[in-house]
Amino acid sequence: MSAPPLLASEGWHYAAWVAIDLRLLVFAALLAALTAAGLTALVVRSRRKSDYLALWLLNFVALFALTVFFMNEVAQHPVFVVEALFPFP
């Protein structure tokens, strides 16, 4: 026996208007990419490109998330701002 489908009127569907500062997003991405490249060049001594790519990608994701968190919370220059949250039919 299957459960009845949930309806949108039950209030669990939500949507949001999100504002993105593209200049700050590009700055954060470039900063993370260049820092990740530098850290990868210092750490990896292998000749396989897959090692470089894997560690660069790991560094990039971590540094990008850290940079966006720092800009949003500490520096008070938000990259992402939720403008409005509203129920979605």
Backbone as ProteinMPNN parsed JSONL, in Angstrom:
{"seq_chain_A": "MSAPPLLASEGWHYAAWVAIDLRLLVFAALLAALTAAGLTALVVRSRRKSDYLALWLLNFVALFALTVFFMNEVAQHPVFVVEALFPFP", "coords_chain_A": {"N_chain_A": [[0.85, -1.172, 0.0], [0.662, 2.131, -0.933], [1.705, 5.404, 0.105], [-0.346, 8.367, 0.289], [-0.037, 10.961, -2.19], [1.859, 13.936, -1.533], [0.603, 17.172, -1.287], [1.023, 20.446, -2.738], [-0.253, 22.37, -1.315], [0.059, 21.699, 1.292], [2.169, 23.016, 2.363], [4.96, 22.48, 2.212], [6.544, 22.984, 0.084], [8.88, 25.256, -1.042], [10.252, 28.253, -2.393], [12.863, 30.49, -3.473], [14.088, 33.793, -3.975], [17.194, 34.5, -5.126], [20.009, 36.493, -4.897], [22.992, 37.068, -6.657], [26.269, 38.152, -6.466], [28.115, 38.705, -9.08], [30.697, 39.672, -9.671], [32.096, 39.333, -7.262], [31.797, 36.585, -7.007], [33.263, 35.623, -9.221], [35.779, 36.617, -8.497], [36.211, 35.141, -6.123], [36.275, 32.558, -7.199], [38.503, 32.685, -8.943], [40.541, 33.312, -7.11], [40.465, 31.021, -5.484], [41.081, 29.077, -7.43], [43.703, 29.763, -8.291], [45.127, 29.663, -5.878], [44.718, 26.988, -5.217], [46.086, 25.793, -7.341], [48.7, 26.579, -6.736], [49.095, 25.335, -4.209], [48.807, 22.669, -4.977], [50.956, 22.373, -6.721], [53.036, 22.586, -4.918], [52.721, 20.344, -3.285], [52.318, 17.894, -4.761], [54.388, 15.532, -6.202], [54.378, 13.753, -8.183], [54.307, 12.326, -11.531], [51.992, 11.887, -12.831], [49.145, 13.13, -14.4], [46.602, 12.827, -13.415], [46.858, 12.777, -10.662], [47.591, 15.426, -10.094], [45.269, 16.733, -11.037], [43.218, 15.648, -9.425], [43.964, 16.426, -6.789], [44.046, 19.192, -7.16], [41.368, 19.746, -7.742], [40.123, 18.978, -5.35], [41.356, 20.798, -3.567], [40.464, 23.204, -4.744], [37.628, 23.125, -4.445], [37.384, 23.081, -1.646], [38.719, 25.497, -0.924], [37.196, 27.366, -2.349], [34.666, 27.107, -1.141], [35.377, 27.884, 1.452], [36.213, 30.535, 0.972], [33.827, 31.733, 0.004], [32.22, 31.386, 2.287], [33.71, 32.95, 4.103], [33.505, 35.504, 2.891], [30.705, 35.893, 2.949], [29.965, 35.654, 5.72], [31.982, 36.665, 7.519], [33.336, 38.928, 6.37], [31.187, 40.418, 5.571], [30.423, 40.935, 2.927], [28.36, 39.787, 0.897], [28.258, 36.967, -1.246], [26.2, 35.32, -2.104], [22.813, 36.061, -1.64], [19.778, 35.583, -0.042], [16.949, 36.874, -1.161], [14.138, 36.721, -0.904], [11.861, 34.436, 0.574], [9.407, 32.166, -0.21], [6.233, 30.41, -0.315], [5.786, 27.811, -2.676], [3.635, 27.044, -5.244]], "CA_chain_A": [[0.0, 0.0, 0.0], [1.499, 3.323, -1.041], [1.244, 6.587, 0.825], [-0.952, 9.348, -0.618], [0.928, 11.991, -2.605], [1.826, 15.197, -0.797], [0.15, 18.291, -2.101], [1.74, 21.696, -2.522], [-0.992, 23.184, -0.347], [0.438, 21.309, 2.638], [3.143, 23.978, 2.833], [6.339, 22.013, 2.305], [7.279, 23.455, -1.088], [9.292, 26.645, -0.916], [11.169, 28.768, -3.401], [13.536, 31.694, -2.988], [14.806, 34.671, -4.888], [18.58, 34.567, -4.673], [20.84, 37.468, -5.607], [24.394, 36.655, -6.722], [27.214, 39.189, -6.877], [28.976, 37.989, -10.036], [32.094, 40.104, -9.557], [32.664, 38.683, -6.092], [31.835, 35.156, -7.301], [34.413, 35.398, -10.112], [36.975, 36.842, -7.682], [36.377, 33.991, -5.228], [36.647, 31.402, -8.017], [39.889, 32.874, -9.399], [41.406, 33.208, -5.934], [40.513, 29.606, -5.107], [41.758, 28.311, -8.484], [45.141, 30.041, -8.282], [45.675, 29.14, -4.629], [44.713, 25.526, -5.342], [47.178, 25.428, -8.244], [49.946, 26.726, -5.992], [49.202, 24.273, -3.207], [48.996, 21.403, -5.679], [52.332, 22.344, -7.239], [53.949, 22.38, -3.795], [52.527, 19.059, -2.622], [52.389, 16.715, -5.636], [55.672, 15.321, -6.868], [54.168, 12.675, -9.139], [54.285, 12.741, -12.932], [50.679, 11.583, -13.387], [48.258, 14.296, -14.414], [45.404, 12.568, -12.621], [47.157, 13.189, -9.288], [47.487, 16.88, -10.063], [43.878, 17.142, -11.218], [42.421, 15.256, -8.254], [44.296, 17.283, -5.649], [43.639, 20.554, -7.488], [39.92, 19.827, -7.602], [39.839, 18.932, -3.913], [41.76, 22.095, -3.013], [39.603, 24.257, -5.283], [36.307, 23.073, -3.816], [37.525, 23.483, -0.243], [39.064, 26.916, -0.842], [36.062, 28.149, -2.841], [33.662, 27.11, -0.08], [35.912, 28.701, 2.542], [36.198, 31.936, 0.54], [32.438, 32.196, -0.016], [31.801, 31.498, 3.688], [34.381, 34.106, 4.685], [32.914, 36.732, 2.343], [29.324, 36.047, 3.408], [29.762, 35.745, 7.157], [32.97, 37.448, 8.264], [33.625, 40.203, 5.727], [29.926, 41.103, 5.309], [30.263, 41.211, 1.498], [27.766, 38.506, 0.514], [28.279, 36.461, -2.614], [24.826, 34.869, -2.3], [21.863, 36.646, -0.698], [18.4, 35.159, -0.245], [16.143, 38.1, -1.127], [12.793, 36.419, -0.402], [11.506, 33.026, 0.668], [7.951, 32.149, -0.323], [5.691, 29.105, -0.668], [5.717, 27.567, -4.108], [2.463, 26.191, -5.505]], "C_chain_A": [[0.901, 1.243, 0.0], [0.859, 4.489, -0.294], [0.613, 7.559, -0.168], [0.065, 10.425, -0.989], [0.756, 13.269, -1.79], [1.438, 16.321, -1.745], [0.946, 19.54, -1.776], [1.04, 22.562, -1.483], [-0.657, 22.804, 1.091], [1.604, 22.14, 3.175], [4.568, 23.496, 2.932], [7.154, 22.358, 1.072], [7.617, 24.932, -0.896], [10.23, 27.002, -2.055], [11.795, 30.049, -2.843], [14.086, 32.497, -4.154], [16.206, 34.842, -4.321], [19.318, 35.574, -5.546], [22.301, 37.018, -5.526], [25.228, 37.843, -7.197], [28.26, 38.519, -7.777], [30.439, 38.403, -9.943], [32.784, 39.42, -8.39], [32.753, 37.17, -6.286], [33.02, 34.815, -8.199], [35.723, 35.601, -9.351], [37.253, 35.657, -6.776], [36.822, 32.761, -6.014], [38.099, 31.513, -8.497], [40.877, 32.745, -8.244], [41.563, 31.751, -5.514], [41.278, 28.785, -6.142], [43.269, 28.523, -8.441], [45.808, 29.523, -7.001], [45.741, 27.623, -4.661], [45.829, 25.056, -6.265], [48.526, 25.535, -7.533], [50.146, 25.647, -4.949], [49.458, 22.911, -3.861], [50.423, 21.29, -6.201], [53.342, 22.114, -6.11], [53.892, 20.958, -3.241], [52.809, 17.867, -3.533], [53.743, 16.658, -6.329], [55.582, 14.206, -7.909], [54.222, 13.22, -10.567], [52.931, 12.47, -13.585], [49.773, 12.801, -13.286], [47.009, 14.079, -13.586], [45.624, 12.935, -11.148], [47.033, 14.695, -9.13], [46.027, 17.328, -10.119], [43.029, 16.822, -9.997], [42.706, 16.169, -7.064], [43.912, 18.731, -5.914], [42.138, 20.723, -7.288], [39.501, 19.816, -6.138], [40.185, 20.267, -3.249], [40.828, 23.215, -3.468], [38.255, 24.282, -4.588], [36.386, 23.544, -2.361], [37.813, 24.984, -0.121], [37.926, 27.808, -1.33], [34.972, 28.233, -1.77], [34.113, 27.979, 1.091], [35.876, 30.19, 2.192], [34.784, 32.497, 0.532], [31.911, 32.344, 1.404], [32.417, 32.735, 4.342], [33.76, 35.412, 4.197], [31.507, 36.957, 2.877], [29.228, 36.372, 4.89], [30.717, 36.714, 7.861], [33.141, 38.843, 7.665], [32.376, 41.019, 5.426], [29.817, 41.644, 3.88], [29.687, 39.948, 0.874], [27.891, 38.2, -0.976], [26.869, 36.028, -3.0], [23.943, 35.49, -1.226], [20.477, 36.105, -1.04], [17.53, 36.399, -0.064], [14.77, 37.84, -0.527], [12.596, 34.913, -0.415], [9.981, 32.957, 0.681], [7.475, 30.742, -0.666], [5.513, 28.982, -2.182], [4.541, 26.631, -4.4], [2.786, 24.959, -6.325]], "O_chain_A": [[1.792, 1.374, 0.84], [-0.354, 4.542, -0.097], [0.992, 7.578, -1.339], [0.934, 10.761, -0.184], [-0.357, 13.631, -1.409], [1.914, 16.385, -2.879], [1.48, 19.68, -0.676], [1.676, 23.398, -0.842], [-1.048, 23.511, 2.019], [1.987, 21.978, 4.333], [5.339, 24.075, 3.697], [8.346, 22.053, 1.02], [6.738, 25.749, -0.622], [10.916, 26.141, -2.605], [11.31, 30.614, -1.862], [14.493, 31.947, -5.178], [16.38, 35.274, -3.182], [19.259, 35.512, -6.774], [22.783, 36.637, -4.46], [24.918, 38.46, -8.216], [29.172, 37.85, -7.292], [31.329, 37.571, -10.118], [33.926, 38.977, -8.511], [33.684, 36.538, -5.786], [33.707, 33.821, -7.964], [36.672, 34.841, -9.539], [38.396, 35.212, -6.665], [37.665, 31.999, -5.538], [38.839, 30.53, -8.457], [41.934, 32.132, -8.395], [42.671, 31.302, -5.222], [42.042, 27.892, -5.778], [44.031, 27.562, -8.544], [46.924, 29.005, -7.044], [46.712, 27.033, -4.187], [46.455, 24.029, -6.002], [49.393, 24.679, -7.71], [51.242, 25.102, -4.817], [50.235, 22.105, -3.35], [51.028, 20.221, -6.128], [54.391, 21.51, -6.333], [54.903, 20.43, -2.779], [53.477, 16.922, -3.114], [54.177, 17.622, -6.959], [56.599, 13.77, -8.449], [54.186, 14.432, -10.778], [52.736, 12.786, -14.759], [49.652, 13.421, -12.229], [46.414, 15.041, -13.1], [44.688, 13.353, -10.465], [46.449, 15.184, -8.163], [45.602, 18.191, -9.351], [42.209, 17.64, -9.579], [41.776, 16.633, -6.404], [43.494, 19.433, -4.994], [41.689, 21.724, -6.729], [38.614, 20.57, -5.739], [39.4, 20.799, -2.464], [40.448, 24.074, -2.672], [37.785, 25.346, -4.184], [35.543, 24.319, -1.909], [37.205, 25.662, 0.707], [37.712, 28.891, -0.784], [34.421, 29.306, -1.523], [33.314, 28.726, 1.656], [35.539, 31.014, 3.042], [34.559, 33.613, 1.001], [31.226, 33.32, 1.707], [31.734, 33.477, 5.047], [33.515, 36.322, 4.99], [31.148, 38.083, 3.223], [28.485, 37.275, 5.277], [30.29, 37.497, 8.709], [33.093, 39.835, 8.391], [32.481, 42.191, 5.064], [29.197, 42.682, 3.649], [30.441, 39.116, 0.371], [27.662, 39.053, -1.834], [26.4, 36.334, -4.096], [24.278, 35.453, -0.042], [20.052, 36.162, -2.194], [17.39, 36.912, 1.046], [14.281, 38.64, 0.271], [13.094, 34.21, -1.295], [9.337, 33.619, 1.495], [8.229, 29.96, -1.247], [5.138, 29.937, -2.862], [4.476, 25.534, -3.845], [1.897, 24.159, -6.615]]}, "name": "protein", "num_of_chains": 1, "seq": "MSAPPLLASEGWHYAAWVAIDLRLLVFAALLAALTAAGLTALVVRSRRKSDYLALWLLNFVALFALTVFFMNEVAQHPVFVVEALFPFP"}
